[in-house]
Amino acid sequence: MMRYRTNRKTGDRISEIGIGSAYLFESGMDEGVRALRLAVEGGINYFDLAAGDERAFPIFGEGLADVRKSVFFQVHFGAEYSKGTYGWSLDLDVVKASVDRQLKELKTDYIDYGFIHCLDEEKDWETYQRNGVYEYILQLKEEGVVHHIALSSHTPSIAQRVMNDVDISMLMFSINPAYDYGQGEYANGAAEERVALYRRCETDGVGITVMKPFSGGQLLEAKLSPFGQALTQYQCLRYALDRPGVLCAIAGAADAADVKKLLAYCEQPEEETDYSVIGTFTPPDVTGKCVYCNHCKPCPAGIDVGLVNKYYDLAKAGDFLAKEHYLTLRKNASDCTGCSHCDSRCPFGVHQSMRMQEIRAYMEL
């Protein structure tokens, strides 16, 4: 059964797994439509339209037109396809033409989440505003064509900068163990800087949709992985979904077989999604910090150690609801017996039994 998370800004109930459009065109119309129908039947309701090729849009139009009101589209203002394949432009006329064509081929007259697209540098945000593209999104929102304004970025500092200026409802960000550990093309920002962004989103109620959960496929092959060790799709998906603020992990699918594999994530036993192996290649600036992997389970006292840690970190980051949620837990830090079971199992070197005392003092006293 698909699981769902609610965007606190919009109230939208979004599937934990989403489908991207980078590869769908490769299998042609019939197989692409079959894949999308399978996704919807399996409970997936969130689709990213930063397509790899313009041939993807008619497939989405054909496959999802009759269920359009039951699914969510995120469309990117800056992605353009004048040459057939994906391109990037901040020219207002080019952006307008691209969005108009996408809406026509998607067989829809509205956009659920209209994205300020792929801002990775300060100058990009300045250009976006100066060229009138941002004003165009605001205009479409006022007209009801765009329901919610969103942002995509690979750079924590730029995401934070734009969020200071714009009341966004969703952030699309690249999250996987490689990038969070400073490895890979889009490993922008230090580990703490990236985590601070995730926590801000959780605190502000801004949902995160995750792009590149497999680091472009590199994490799935030992010879390509920066760690020299392969992870599975399910380990990567769970890692992304465990980060604060994350609502949906978006993965590319070329055909129905790919969609079936993604849908199987929700059926996997705990041991198949356990990503604690990444503790063996944790960099020094992350060692000693809880990443909520729950490898320490089961706690003899019944404490959900990962969740207790997450609420504590969020509370310290300014999320006033985190303490409230913490206090509703069936077991919390004050129930810790100090048995050190969690200490001995933590792959990240966290002294959880000591941390429980710290959490109790902050959250309960």
C-alpha positions in Angstrom: 0.0 0.0 0.0 1.3 3.4 -0.9 2.0 5.8 2.0 1.2 9.5 1.9 2.4 12.7 3.5 0.6 16.0 3.8 2.0 19.3 2.6 1.3 21.5 5.6 1.3 24.6 3.4 -1.3 23.4 0.9 -3.1 20.4 2.6 -2.2 18.2 -0.4 -1.9 14.5 0.4 1.2 13.4 -1.6 2.5 9.9 -2.3 5.9 9.1 -0.8 7.0 7.9 -4.2 6.7 10.2 -7.2 7.6 9.6 -10.9 9.9 11.8 -12.9 9.8 12.4 -16.6 13.5 12.2 -17.6 13.3 8.8 -19.3 9.6 8.1 -20.0 9.8 9.1 -23.7 12.3 6.3 -24.4 9.7 3.6 -24.4 7.2 5.3 -26.7 3.6 6.3 -26.2 2.0 2.9 -25.5 4.5 1.7 -22.9 4.8 5.2 -21.4 1.0 5.4 -20.9 1.0 1.8 -19.5 3.7 2.9 -17.0 1.7 5.9 -15.9 -1.5 4.0 -15.5 0.3 1.4 -13.4 1.8 4.2 -11.2 -1.7 5.7 -10.6 -3.2 2.3 -9.9 -0.4 1.7 -7.3 -1.2 4.9 -5.5 1.4 7.3 -7.0 -0.2 10.7 -7.4 2.8 13.1 -7.8 4.6 13.7 -11.1 7.6 15.9 -12.0 7.6 17.4 -15.5 11.2 18.5 -15.9 11.3 16.2 -18.8 14.3 14.9 -20.6 12.6 15.3 -24.0 9.5 17.0 -25.2 8.1 13.7 -26.3 7.3 13.0 -22.7 4.5 15.6 -22.4 2.0 13.9 -24.8 2.5 10.7 -22.9 1.5 12.3 -19.7 -1.4 14.0 -21.4 -2.7 10.7 -22.8 -2.0 8.7 -19.7 -3.3 11.0 -17.0 -5.9 13.4 -18.5 -8.9 11.4 -17.2 -7.4 11.3 -13.6 -6.0 14.9 -13.7 -7.9 16.0 -10.7 -6.5 13.2 -8.6 -2.8 13.8 -9.4 -0.3 16.6 -8.9 2.0 18.1 -11.6 5.0 20.1 -10.8 5.9 22.2 -13.9 9.2 24.2 -14.2 9.4 27.8 -15.4 12.8 27.7 -17.1 12.8 24.2 -18.6 12.4 24.6 -22.3 12.4 22.2 -25.3 12.8 24.3 -28.5 15.4 21.8 -29.7 13.4 18.8 -28.6 15.5 17.8 -25.6 15.7 19.6 -22.2 17.2 23.0 -22.1 17.3 25.8 -19.6 16.4 29.5 -20.3 15.5 32.5 -18.3 14.2 34.4 -21.3 10.6 35.4 -20.6 9.3 34.8 -24.1 11.0 31.4 -24.2 9.6 30.5 -20.8 6.0 31.5 -21.8 6.1 29.5 -25.0 7.5 26.5 -23.3 4.8 26.5 -20.5 2.0 27.1 -23.0 3.1 24.2 -25.1 3.5 21.9 -22.0 0.0 22.7 -20.8 -1.5 21.9 -24.2 0.3 18.6 -24.5 -0.4 17.7 -20.9 -4.1 18.3 -21.6 -4.5 20.5 -18.6 -5.3 24.1 -17.9 -3.6 24.4 -14.5 -0.4 23.7 -12.7 -0.4 22.4 -9.1 3.1 23.5 -8.3 4.8 26.1 -10.5 8.5 26.0 -10.0 11.1 28.7 -10.0 13.4 26.4 -11.8 17.0 25.2 -11.0 18.4 28.3 -9.2 21.9 27.4 -8.1 23.6 30.8 -8.2 22.7 34.2 -6.8 22.9 35.7 -10.3 20.2 33.3 -11.5 17.7 34.6 -8.9 18.5 38.2 -9.9 18.0 37.3 -13.5 14.7 35.5 -12.8 13.4 38.6 -11.2 14.8 41.2 -13.6 13.6 39.3 -16.8 10.1 39.1 -15.5 9.8 35.3 -15.2 9.0 35.4 -11.5 6.4 38.1 -12.2 4.9 35.8 -14.8 4.5 33.0 -12.2 2.8 35.4 -9.8 0.5 36.5 -12.6 -0.5 32.9 -13.4 -1.0 32.3 -9.7 -3.4 35.3 -9.5 -5.2 33.9 -12.5 -5.5 30.5 -10.9 -3.4 28.7 -13.5 -0.6 28.1 -11.0 -2.0 26.9 -7.6 1.2 27.0 -5.6 4.7 28.6 -6.0 7.7 26.3 -5.6 11.5 26.3 -6.1 14.0 23.8 -7.4 17.7 24.1 -6.5 20.9 22.1 -5.8 22.5 24.8 -3.6 21.4 25.2 0.1 22.5 28.8 0.4 20.5 29.8 -2.7 17.5 27.9 -1.6 17.6 29.7 1.8 18.1 33.0 0.0 15.0 32.6 -2.2 12.9 31.3 0.7 13.7 34.5 2.5 12.1 36.4 -0.4 9.3 34.1 -1.5 6.6 32.2 0.4 7.1 28.9 -1.4 5.0 25.8 -0.8 7.5 23.2 -2.1 11.2 22.8 -2.6 12.7 20.3 -5.0 16.2 19.5 -3.8 18.8 16.8 -4.6 19.1 14.5 -1.6 21.1 11.3 -1.3 23.9 10.0 0.9 26.6 11.0 -1.6 25.6 14.6 -1.9 24.9 14.9 1.8 28.4 13.6 2.4 30.1 15.9 0.0 30.5 13.5 -2.9 29.2 14.1 -6.5 28.4 16.7 -9.0 25.6 18.4 -7.0 27.1 17.9 -3.5 26.7 21.6 -2.8 27.0 22.9 0.7 28.5 21.4 3.8 26.6 18.6 5.6 25.4 20.9 8.3 24.3 23.5 5.7 22.2 20.9 3.9 20.7 19.6 7.1 19.8 23.1 8.2 17.8 23.6 4.9 15.9 20.3 5.5 15.1 21.4 9.1 14.0 24.9 8.0 11.6 23.3 5.5 10.1 21.0 8.2 9.8 24.0 10.6 8.2 26.3 8.0 5.9 23.6 6.6 7.5 23.7 3.2 7.4 20.2 1.7 10.5 18.8 -0.1 10.3 16.7 -3.2 13.6 14.9 -3.7 15.4 14.7 -7.1 18.3 12.5 -7.8 17.8 10.1 -4.9 20.2 7.6 -6.6 22.8 10.3 -7.5 22.0 9.8 -11.2 22.3 6.0 -10.7 25.8 6.1 -9.4 24.9 4.9 -5.9 23.3 1.8 -7.4 26.6 0.5 -8.9 29.7 -0.2 -6.8 32.1 0.7 -9.6 30.4 4.1 -10.0 29.6 4.9 -6.4 31.9 7.4 -4.7 31.9 5.0 -1.7 33.0 2.0 -3.7 29.9 0.1 -2.5 26.5 -0.1 -4.1 23.2 0.8 -2.3 19.8 -0.4 -3.4 17.0 1.7 -4.7 15.1 1.0 -1.6 17.9 2.1 0.7 18.3 5.4 -1.2 14.6 6.0 -1.2 14.3 5.5 2.5 17.3 7.6 3.2 15.7 10.5 1.3 12.3 10.0 3.0 13.9 10.0 6.4 15.2 13.6 6.0 13.3 16.3 7.8 10.7 18.1 5.5 10.7 15.4 2.8 7.3 14.5 1.4 8.1 12.6 -1.8 11.1 11.0 -3.4 10.9 11.3 -7.2 12.6 8.7 -9.4 12.7 8.4 -13.1 11.0 5.5 -14.8 11.3 4.5 -18.5 8.6 1.7 -18.5 6.1 -0.3 -16.5 8.9 -2.6 -15.1 10.6 0.5 -13.6 7.4 1.6 -12.0 6.7 -1.9 -10.5 10.1 -1.8 -8.8 9.4 1.7 -7.4 5.9 0.6 -6.1 7.6 -2.4 -4.4 9.3 0.1 -2.0 6.3 0.2 0.3 6.3 -3.6 0.6 9.9 -4.0 1.6 10.7 -5.3 5.1 12.8 -3.1 7.4 16.1 -4.9 6.6 15.8 -4.2 2.9 15.5 -0.5 3.4 18.1 -0.2 6.2 20.7 2.2 4.9 22.9 2.1 8.0 25.8 0.7 5.9 26.5 4.4 5.0 27.9 4.7 8.6 31.0 2.8 7.3 31.9 5.8 5.1 30.6 8.7 7.2 32.9 11.7 6.9 34.2 13.3 10.1 31.8 16.3 10.1 28.8 13.9 10.2 30.2 11.3 12.6 28.4 11.4 16.0 25.2 12.9 14.6 21.9 10.9 14.5 20.6 10.5 10.9 17.4 8.8 12.1 18.2 5.5 10.4 16.7 3.5 13.2 19.4 0.8 13.0 19.4 0.9 16.8 16.0 -0.7 16.9 14.5 -2.4 18.8 14.9 -0.3 21.9 14.4 -2.6 25.0 12.4 0.3 26.5 10.2 0.8 23.4 11.6 4.2 22.5 11.5 5.3 18.8 15.1 6.6 19.1 15.2 8.0 15.6 11.9 9.9 15.9 12.9 11.3 19.4 16.1 12.6 17.9 14.4 14.1 14.9 11.9 16.0 17.1 14.7 17.2 19.3 16.8 18.5 16.4 13.7 20.2 14.9 12.8 21.8 18.2 16.3 23.2 18.6 16.0 24.5 15.0 13.0 26.5 15.9 10.0 24.2 15.1 7.6 25.0 18.0 5.4 22.0 17.0 8.2 19.5 17.4 8.1 19.6 21.2 4.3 19.2 21.0 4.7 16.1 18.8 7.4 14.7 21.0 5.3 14.9 24.1 2.6 12.8 22.4 4.9 9.9 21.8 4.1 6.7 23.7 7.7 6.5 25.0 10.2 9.3 25.1 13.7 10.1 26.4 12.7 9.9 30.1 11.9 6.2 29.5 15.5 5.5 28.7 17.1 2.9 31.1 20.6 3.6 30.0 21.2 0.1 28.8 23.4 1.3 25.9 21.8 -1.1 23.4 21.5 1.8 21.0 25.1 2.9 21.5 26.5 -0.4 20.6 24.4 -0.6 17.3 24.7 3.0 16.0 26.8 3.0 12.8 27.4 6.7 13.2 29.0 6.7 16.6 26.2 8.5 18.4 26.1 8.0 22.2 22.3 7.8 22.3 22.0 6.9 26.0 23.8 10.1 26.9 21.8 12.0 24.3 18.6 10.8 25.8 19.5 12.7 29.0 20.2 15.8 27.0 16.9 15.4 25.1 14.9 14.9 28.3 16.4 18.0 29.8 15.5 20.1 26.8 12.1 18.6 25.8 10.5 17.7 29.1 11.8 19.8 32.0 
